[in-house]
Amino acid sequence: MDLFSADRLRRLMERPQGPCVSLYLPTHRTPTDTQEDRIRFKNLLREAQGRLEALRLRPSEGRTLLTRAYRLLEDDLFWKRPSDGLALFVSPEVLESFRLPRKFSELLVVSDRFHLKPLLPLLTEDGRFYVLALSQNEVRFLHGSRDSVGEVYLRDVPKNLAEALKYDVFEKQIQVHPHSSGGRPAIFHGHGGGGEDQKERILQYFRLIDRGLQEILHGRRNPLVLAGVDYLLSLYREVNTYPHLVSDGVTGNPERLKSDELHARAWSIILPRFLESQRQSADRYRQLRGTGKTADYLEAVLPAAHHGRVEVLFVALGVQKWGLFDPGESKVYLNPEPLPGDEDLLDLAAMQTILHGGMVHVVEAAQMPDEAPVASILRY
């Protein structure tokens, strides 16, 4: 499984020089269904080629643009590591693919920009979280969304305590860190038994894990849930440096739990946090309605988002509003049906809000604080 970040979102927004192909495909985790996924992927690429020709590209130009994407069909390793959904972005300068823990609706968009809104639940605070399952025998790191979860491969992290003891960096840790995280003198007497001796080895093991997570979690604000027996969770909290670690954890031996079971237990812990954040934003929106600090139509919301004025944005999941935005004139042009070159302006409003440090709530249409498909709280 791959991780999608705000930095990758920014690159996809800034780099495209059309035409841009955005492809979303629900995929299966079982090998028996992989061939079906490949066939559907190939059919979408053929459809993309036809749409490129509708943009007045010669057939040879369309085939050339999609050549690298077609090569993925023959990449067995790529299809051996599926998740719940596949997102692919192709332009003359870009080929990016992401296997993600989200069951996308099948979608193909060809325009001057990449279509990114289906990824928003993976970027917003109320749409994703992490699970770190710890034991002395193994460590697993999971990236979850509301409805699915996938395991992320951790580079430069020991797979278990025994492997940690073999790391050269483990020995350097002991020399560089003569004190534990609590400021007490570190007690380390080799690899023998003993309560304090074993505790210190586990603490050093957890420091290596925390260090490996720093690169992945740097700059992120999504909650991290620990899973493990109480004693190990308590020790990990001593060395943790990620500021968004949740106080409650999934207790018990995580080795006995499948990823889906860990997801369900972790989701029950953090769902109240997400719902409360969304509720507070909706209540605040209703309180500010009529004061000039809110907007609920695209002609106002999109220019405000472009200029960094949107603090909180609600956007309806599964709804598109097609058209064009002229940033120089701050003018929105809406079309009832997508025309060649159009983009989803709800998508664009959400992207601009995130890039300017705003919060985006992607919710079902029935959960919108107003009847419109977009609603915003303005900074000014």
C-alpha positions in Angstrom: 0.0 0.0 0.0 1.1 3.6 -0.7 0.8 6.7 1.4 -0.7 9.9 -0.1 0.3 13.2 1.5 -0.4 16.9 1.2 3.0 17.3 -0.4 2.2 14.8 -3.2 -1.1 16.6 -3.6 0.7 19.9 -4.0 3.0 18.4 -6.6 0.1 17.0 -8.6 -1.6 20.4 -8.5 1.5 22.4 -9.5 3.2 20.2 -12.1 0.5 19.4 -14.7 0.8 20.9 -18.2 -2.3 19.3 -19.8 -3.7 17.1 -21.0 -4.1 15.4 -17.6 -5.6 11.9 -17.1 -7.0 11.0 -13.7 -8.1 7.4 -13.2 -9.7 5.8 -10.2 -10.4 2.1 -9.9 -11.7 -0.1 -7.1 -9.4 -3.1 -6.7 -9.3 -6.4 -4.9 -6.8 -7.7 -2.4 -7.3 -11.4 -3.4 -5.0 -12.7 -6.2 -7.9 -14.4 -7.9 -9.5 -11.0 -8.7 -6.3 -9.3 -9.8 -6.8 -10.3 -13.5 -10.2 -8.7 -13.5 -8.7 -5.5 -12.1 -6.1 -5.5 -14.9 -8.8 -5.9 -17.5 -10.8 -3.0 -16.1 -7.7 -0.9 -15.9 -6.8 -1.6 -19.5 -10.4 -0.7 -20.6 -10.1 2.7 -18.8 -6.8 3.4 -20.5 -8.4 2.8 -23.9 -11.3 5.1 -22.9 -8.7 7.7 -21.9 -7.1 7.4 -25.2 -10.4 8.1 -26.9 -11.0 11.2 -24.8 -7.5 12.5 -25.5 -8.3 12.3 -29.2 -11.5 14.3 -28.5 -9.1 17.0 -27.3 -7.7 17.1 -30.8 -4.6 15.0 -30.0 -3.6 12.7 -32.8 -4.0 9.0 -32.0 -0.2 8.5 -31.9 0.1 11.3 -29.3 -2.6 9.8 -27.1 -0.8 6.4 -27.2 2.5 8.0 -26.5 1.1 9.8 -23.4 -0.3 6.6 -22.0 2.6 4.3 -22.9 4.1 4.3 -19.3 0.6 3.6 -17.9 0.1 0.6 -20.2 3.4 -0.8 -18.9 1.9 -1.2 -15.5 -0.3 -3.9 -17.0 2.7 -6.1 -17.4 4.2 -5.3 -13.9 3.3 -8.4 -11.9 4.9 -7.0 -8.7 2.6 -3.9 -8.9 -0.5 -6.1 -9.0 0.7 -8.4 -6.3 0.5 -5.6 -3.7 -3.0 -4.2 -4.2 -5.1 -2.3 -1.7 -8.7 -1.3 -1.9 -8.3 1.3 -4.6 -6.0 2.5 -7.4 -5.4 6.1 -8.4 -3.4 6.9 -11.5 -2.3 10.3 -12.8 -0.8 10.8 -16.2 0.3 14.0 -18.0 3.3 14.7 -20.4 5.5 15.2 -17.3 3.8 13.0 -14.7 3.1 9.4 -14.0 2.0 8.7 -10.5 0.1 5.7 -9.1 -1.2 5.1 -5.6 -2.6 1.9 -4.2 -4.7 3.2 -1.3 -7.0 2.0 1.5 -10.1 3.4 -0.2 -12.7 1.7 -2.4 -13.0 4.3 -5.1 -15.9 4.5 -7.5 -14.6 3.8 -11.0 -13.9 7.2 -12.6 -12.0 8.7 -15.5 -11.4 12.4 -15.9 -9.4 14.0 -18.8 -8.9 17.8 -18.5 -6.2 20.5 -18.0 -5.8 19.5 -14.3 -5.8 16.4 -12.3 -9.1 15.4 -10.6 -8.2 14.9 -7.0 -11.3 15.1 -4.9 -11.7 11.3 -4.4 -8.4 11.5 -2.4 -9.7 14.1 0.0 -10.9 11.6 2.6 -7.3 10.4 2.9 -6.1 13.9 3.5 -8.6 15.5 5.8 -8.3 15.1 9.6 -11.7 13.4 9.9 -11.0 10.8 7.2 -7.8 8.9 8.1 -5.7 7.6 11.0 -2.8 5.3 11.8 -2.5 2.1 13.8 0.8 0.9 15.3 0.6 -2.7 16.4 3.5 -3.6 18.8 4.8 -6.8 20.2 8.3 -8.2 20.9 7.8 -10.5 17.9 6.6 -8.1 15.2 5.6 -4.5 14.4 2.9 -3.5 12.0 1.9 0.0 10.8 -1.5 0.5 9.3 -3.0 3.4 7.4 -6.8 3.5 7.8 -9.7 5.5 6.4 -13.3 5.4 7.3 -14.1 2.1 5.5 -10.8 0.3 4.9 -7.2 -0.2 6.1 -3.9 -1.2 4.5 -0.5 -2.1 5.9 2.4 0.2 5.2 5.9 -1.3 4.7 8.3 0.3 7.2 11.8 0.8 5.9 14.8 0.9 8.3 12.7 -0.4 11.2 13.5 -3.7 12.9 10.8 -6.3 12.4 11.0 -7.5 16.0 13.0 -7.2 19.2 15.6 -9.9 18.3 16.4 -8.1 15.0 16.7 -4.8 16.9 19.5 -6.3 19.0 21.5 -7.0 15.8 21.3 -3.5 14.4 24.5 -1.5 14.4 22.4 1.6 15.0 21.1 -0.1 18.2 24.6 -0.1 19.6 25.0 3.5 18.6 21.7 4.4 20.3 23.1 3.1 23.6 26.2 5.2 23.2 24.5 8.4 22.0 21.6 8.2 24.5 23.1 7.5 27.9 19.7 8.4 29.5 16.3 7.1 28.8 13.5 9.5 27.7 12.5 10.1 31.3 15.9 11.4 32.2 16.9 8.3 34.4 20.3 6.7 33.9 19.9 3.9 31.3 20.5 0.4 32.6 22.0 -2.0 30.0 24.0 -5.0 31.0 24.2 -6.9 27.7 21.6 -9.4 26.5 20.9 -11.3 29.6 17.7 -11.5 31.6 16.4 -9.2 34.3 13.5 -6.9 34.6 15.2 -3.6 34.1 17.6 -5.1 31.5 14.7 -6.3 29.4 12.8 -3.1 29.9 15.7 -1.1 28.5 16.1 -3.3 25.5 12.4 -2.8 24.7 12.7 0.9 25.1 15.7 1.0 22.7 13.6 -1.2 20.3 10.8 1.3 20.5 13.1 4.2 19.9 14.2 2.7 16.6 10.5 2.3 15.6 9.7 5.8 16.6 12.7 7.1 14.6 11.5 5.1 11.5 8.0 6.6 11.9 9.3 10.2 12.1 10.0 10.4 8.4 6.6 9.0 7.5 4.6 11.1 10.0 6.5 14.3 9.8 4.1 17.2 9.3 1.0 15.0 9.7 -1.8 15.7 12.2 -3.8 12.5 12.0 -4.3 10.4 15.1 -2.1 7.4 15.8 -3.6 4.5 17.8 -1.4 2.0 19.5 -2.3 -1.7 19.7 -0.6 -4.1 22.1 -0.5 -5.3 25.7 -0.7 -2.6 28.3 2.9 -3.0 29.5 4.3 -2.4 26.0 2.0 0.5 25.2 3.1 2.2 28.4 6.7 1.8 27.4 6.2 3.1 23.9 4.5 6.2 25.2 7.7 7.0 27.0 9.7 7.3 23.8 7.0 8.5 21.4 7.7 11.8 19.6 4.6 12.0 17.4 2.3 14.7 19.0 -1.0 13.2 17.8 -0.8 9.8 19.7 -4.3 8.9 21.0 -4.5 8.3 24.8 -6.6 5.2 24.4 -5.3 2.1 22.7 -6.3 -1.3 21.4 -5.2 -3.6 24.2 -4.3 -7.3 23.9 -1.9 -9.2 21.7 -2.1 -7.7 18.2 -0.5 -10.7 16.7 -3.9 -12.5 17.0 -5.7 -9.7 15.1 -6.1 -9.3 11.4 -5.8 -5.9 9.8 -9.6 -5.6 9.5 -10.0 -6.4 13.2 -7.4 -3.8 14.2 -9.1 -1.3 12.0 -12.5 -1.9 13.5 -11.2 -1.5 17.1 -9.2 1.6 16.3 -12.0 3.2 14.4 -14.3 2.8 17.4 -11.7 4.7 19.5 -11.3 7.7 17.1 -14.7 7.9 15.5 -16.0 10.1 18.4 -13.1 12.5 17.8 -13.9 12.9 14.1 -17.6 13.3 14.7 -17.1 15.9 17.4 -14.7 17.9 15.1 -17.2 17.8 12.3 -20.1 18.7 14.6 -18.2 21.7 16.1 -17.4 23.0 12.6 -21.1 22.6 11.5 -22.4 24.4 14.6 -19.9 27.2 14.1 -21.0 27.5 10.5 -24.6 27.9 11.5 -23.8 30.5 14.1 -21.9 32.6 11.6 -24.4 32.3 8.8 -25.7 35.7 7.8 -22.6 37.5 9.2 -20.6 37.6 6.0 -18.2 35.0 7.4 -19.7 32.1 5.5 -20.3 31.3 1.8 -22.4 28.4 0.3 -22.1 28.8 -3.5 -19.1 28.1 -5.7 -18.9 31.6 -7.3 -18.0 32.9 -3.8 -16.3 29.9 -2.2 -13.8 29.1 -5.0 -12.2 32.6 -5.3 -12.0 32.8 -1.5 -10.3 29.4 -1.3 -7.8 30.4 -4.0 -6.9 33.5 -2.0 -6.5 31.6 1.3 -9.7 33.0 2.9 -11.4 29.7 3.6 -10.8 28.4 7.1 -13.2 25.5 7.1 -14.8 23.9 4.0 -17.6 21.3 3.8 -17.8 19.5 0.5 -20.3 16.8 -0.5 -18.8 13.4 -1.4 -19.7 12.0 -4.8 -20.9 15.4 -6.2 -19.2 17.2 -9.1 -19.6 20.7 -10.4 -18.0 21.1 -13.8 -16.6 24.2 -15.3 -13.6 26.6 -15.4 -12.0 29.0 -12.9 -10.2 32.1 -14.0 -7.9 33.1 -11.1 -6.9 36.4 -12.7 -10.5 37.6 -12.8 -11.6 35.4 -9.8 -14.5 34.3 -12.0 -16.2 30.9 -12.0 -17.8 29.4 -15.2 -20.2 26.5 -14.5 -21.5 24.0 -17.1 -24.4 21.6 -16.5 -22.3 18.8 -18.2 -18.5 18.5 -18.4 -17.0 19.9 -21.6 -13.5 19.1 -22.9 -11.1 20.9 -20.6 -13.5 21.3 -17.7 -12.6 20.4 -14.1 -14.6 19.6 -11.0 -14.7 23.0 -9.2 -15.6 21.4 -5.9 -12.4 19.5 -6.2 -10.5 22.6 -6.9 -12.0 24.5 -3.9 -11.0 21.7 -1.6 -7.5 21.5 -2.9 -7.0 25.2 -2.5 -8.3 25.1 1.0 -5.9 22.4 2.0 -2.9 24.1 0.4 -3.7 27.2 2.3 -3.8 25.4 5.7 -7.6 25.2 5.9 -9.7 22.2 7.2 -11.8 20.2 4.8 -14.7 18.0 5.9 -15.8 15.6 3.1 -19.2 14.4 4.1 -22.2 12.7 2.5 -24.6 15.2 0.9 -27.2 14.6 3.7 -24.7 15.6 6.3 -23.9 19.0 4.8 -24.7 21.9 7.1 -26.6 23.6 4.3 -28.5 22.2 1.3 -25.8 23.3 -1.1 -22.9 20.9 -2.1 -20.4 23.3 -0.7 -20.3 25.4 2.5 -17.4 27.4 4.0 -16.3 29.4 7.0 -14.2 32.4 5.9 -11.2 33.7 7.7 -12.1 37.3 6.7 
